Amino acid sequence: MIFDEKKNLNFYRNLGIEGRYAKAVDFLLNTDLEALEPGRHEIDGADVYANVVEYTTVPWEEAKFEAHEHYTDIQYVIKGTEAMTYAPVGEMTVTTPYNPDKDVVFFDNSNPGIKLPAKEDQYAIFFPWDAHKPKAANGQPAPIKKVIVKIKED
């Protein structure tokens, strides 16, 4: 897991395989993120794409830990704030088994993890071995807009 700010995105462009992180970084740096409509945005087919979401955050206890086997998430806050939470997958208890069609497994909340108060132009990079809990309020529930760039790791 990596937590950082927009000004440092270029540092991560050489991670991974086949230049996929560079494509993700270029998208985040060269796109008017505030103008993006919610939904899926193609970057490089199934290898790199972005999901733009808008919602109201929920209390931490109501948000769900998740992980992915084949994709890394770059969860980038465009507007608002969110308490993203990280924990190692090996320390989690599965509540919903892995769904290969959606590349997701869900865990219970027994592990408090590490909470990251993410605000505008901050992001967390969650690798396949990182359980993460998006959608949790950083204080009171509030509206947020963010982009989740999905990078295929195999």
C-alpha positions as CSV (number, residue, x, y, z in Angstrom):
1,M,0.0,0.0,0.0
2,I,1.2,3.5,-0.8
3,F,-0.4,6.7,0.4
4,D,0.7,9.9,-1.3
5,E,-0.1,13.3,-3.0
6,K,-0.6,14.3,-6.7
7,K,2.8,16.1,-6.8
8,N,4.6,12.7,-6.4
9,L,2.6,10.6,-9.0
10,N,5.5,10.5,-11.4
11,F,7.6,8.6,-8.9
12,Y,5.3,5.5,-9.4
13,R,5.3,5.5,-13.2
14,N,7.8,2.6,-13.5
15,L,6.1,0.1,-11.2
16,G,4.5,-3.0,-12.6
17,I,4.6,-4.5,-16.1
18,E,4.3,-3.3,-19.6
19,G,4.2,0.4,-18.8
20,R,0.7,0.1,-17.2
21,Y,1.5,2.4,-14.3
22,A,2.8,5.1,-16.6
23,K,-0.5,5.0,-18.5
24,A,-2.3,5.4,-15.1
25,V,-0.1,8.3,-14.0
26,D,-0.5,10.0,-17.4
27,F,-4.3,9.7,-17.1
28,L,-4.3,11.2,-13.6
29,L,-1.9,14.0,-14.4
30,N,-3.3,15.0,-17.9
31,T,-7.1,14.6,-17.4
32,D,-9.5,17.2,-16.1
33,L,-10.7,14.8,-13.3
34,E,-13.3,17.2,-12.0
35,A,-15.0,17.2,-15.5
36,L,-15.2,13.4,-15.7
37,E,-18.7,11.9,-15.5
38,P,-19.3,8.9,-13.2
39,G,-18.7,5.5,-14.8
40,R,-15.9,3.6,-16.6
41,H,-13.3,5.4,-18.6
42,E,-11.0,3.4,-20.9
43,I,-7.3,4.0,-20.7
44,D,-5.8,0.8,-22.1
45,G,-8.6,-1.8,-22.4
46,A,-8.8,-4.3,-19.6
47,D,-5.2,-3.6,-18.6
48,V,-5.8,-0.1,-17.3
49,Y,-9.1,1.7,-16.9
50,A,-10.7,4.2,-14.5
51,N,-14.0,4.1,-12.6
52,V,-15.3,7.6,-11.5
53,V,-17.6,7.4,-8.5
54,E,-19.6,9.9,-6.5
55,Y,-21.3,9.0,-3.2
56,T,-21.8,10.0,0.4
57,T,-19.3,8.3,2.7
58,V,-20.7,6.0,5.4
59,P,-19.7,5.4,9.0
60,W,-16.5,3.3,9.2
61,E,-18.4,0.3,10.7
62,E,-20.7,0.2,7.6
63,A,-18.0,0.2,5.0
64,K,-16.5,-3.1,3.8
65,F,-13.0,-4.3,3.5
66,E,-12.2,-5.8,0.0
67,A,-9.3,-7.0,-2.0
68,H,-8.6,-8.0,-5.6
69,E,-6.5,-10.8,-7.0
70,H,-5.6,-9.4,-10.4
71,Y,-5.9,-5.6,-10.2
72,T,-4.2,-2.8,-8.2
73,D,-6.4,0.1,-7.3
74,I,-5.2,3.7,-7.3
75,Q,-8.0,5.4,-5.3
76,Y,-7.6,9.1,-6.0
77,V,-9.8,11.7,-4.3
78,I,-11.0,14.4,-6.6
79,K,-13.4,16.3,-4.2
80,G,-14.2,15.7,-0.6
81,T,-12.5,13.5,2.0
82,E,-12.6,9.8,3.0
83,A,-11.0,7.5,5.6
84,M,-9.4,4.8,3.5
85,T,-8.3,1.9,5.6
86,Y,-5.5,-0.7,4.9
87,A,-4.8,-4.1,6.3
88,P,-2.8,-7.1,5.0
89,V,-5.0,-9.7,3.3
90,G,-3.4,-12.5,5.4
91,E,-4.8,-10.9,8.6
92,M,-8.4,-10.7,7.3
93,T,-11.5,-13.0,7.8
94,V,-13.4,-13.6,4.6
95,T,-17.2,-12.8,4.7
96,T,-17.9,-13.2,1.0
97,P,-15.6,-15.6,-1.0
98,Y,-13.7,-14.4,-4.0
99,N,-15.8,-13.7,-7.1
100,P,-13.6,-14.2,-10.2
101,D,-16.1,-12.4,-12.4
102,K,-15.8,-9.2,-10.3
103,D,-12.2,-9.8,-9.1
104,V,-13.3,-9.1,-5.5
105,V,-13.3,-10.7,-2.0
106,F,-14.9,-9.1,1.0
107,F,-13.8,-9.3,4.7
108,D,-15.2,-8.5,8.1
109,N,-14.3,-5.5,10.2
110,S,-12.6,-7.4,13.0
111,N,-9.2,-5.9,11.9
112,P,-9.1,-2.2,12.6
113,G,-6.4,-1.7,10.0
114,I,-4.6,1.6,9.4
115,K,-6.9,4.5,8.7
116,L,-5.7,7.1,6.1
117,P,-7.6,10.4,6.0
118,A,-7.5,11.1,2.3
119,K,-8.4,14.5,0.9
120,E,-8.4,16.2,-2.5
121,D,-5.4,15.3,-4.7
122,Q,-4.3,12.5,-2.4
123,Y,-4.5,8.8,-3.2
124,A,-3.8,5.3,-2.0
125,I,-2.4,2.5,-4.1
126,F,-3.7,-0.8,-3.0
127,F,-2.0,-3.9,-4.4
128,P,-3.6,-7.3,-4.6
129,W,-2.2,-8.3,-1.2
130,D,-3.7,-5.2,0.4
131,A,-7.2,-5.4,1.9
132,H,-8.7,-1.9,1.8
133,K,-11.9,-0.2,2.9
134,P,-13.1,2.6,0.7
135,K,-16.3,4.7,1.3
136,A,-15.7,5.3,5.1
137,A,-16.4,8.7,6.4
138,N,-13.5,10.8,7.7
139,G,-15.6,12.1,10.6
140,Q,-19.2,12.7,9.5
141,P,-20.6,11.2,6.3
142,A,-20.1,13.7,3.4
143,P,-20.1,13.7,-0.4
144,I,-17.0,12.6,-2.3
145,K,-15.9,12.2,-5.9
146,K,-13.0,10.0,-6.7
147,V,-11.5,8.0,-9.5
148,I,-10.3,4.4,-9.0
149,V,-7.7,3.5,-11.6
150,K,-7.6,-0.2,-12.1
151,I,-4.2,-1.7,-13.2
152,K,-4.1,-5.4,-14.2
153,E,-1.1,-7.1,-12.6
154,D,-0.9,-10.3,-14.7
